[in-house]
């Protein structure tokens, strides 16, 4: 349900993962079911992606905006670009100063 806590989601995932794991379940579609369960858990374990998923369910008419929100979290870098630039410039400056000796 939407009001499930993260610990409830984790507990349900582990229970279903044990049940449908391809090593334990010998059905032909066990691997596919396991991958679906893992994908659902990947979405529901993070609060921000879970909120985006709930928004997508509530507003299906905004299909392209929902795709943008989804891939923004999946593909976006995890480090702020300004920090990367500042560190790079600092290292380059140190190397230039050091080389000048």
TAFENCOR-V541409 format. One line per field, one symbol per residue. psi: psi as a letter, one per 40 degrees, with the letter a starting at -180 (. if undefined). burial: 1 if it has 16 or more other ideal C-beta (glycine too) atoms within 10 Angstrom, else 0. A space follows every 50 residues. Layout:
psi: ???
burial: ???
//
This chain:
psi: idehiddddddddddddddehdddheideddddddddddddddedhdddd ddddddddgeefdddddddddddddiieihddddddddddddddddddde .
burial: 00000000100010010001000000000100110010001001000011 01100100000000010010000000000000000000000000000000 0
//
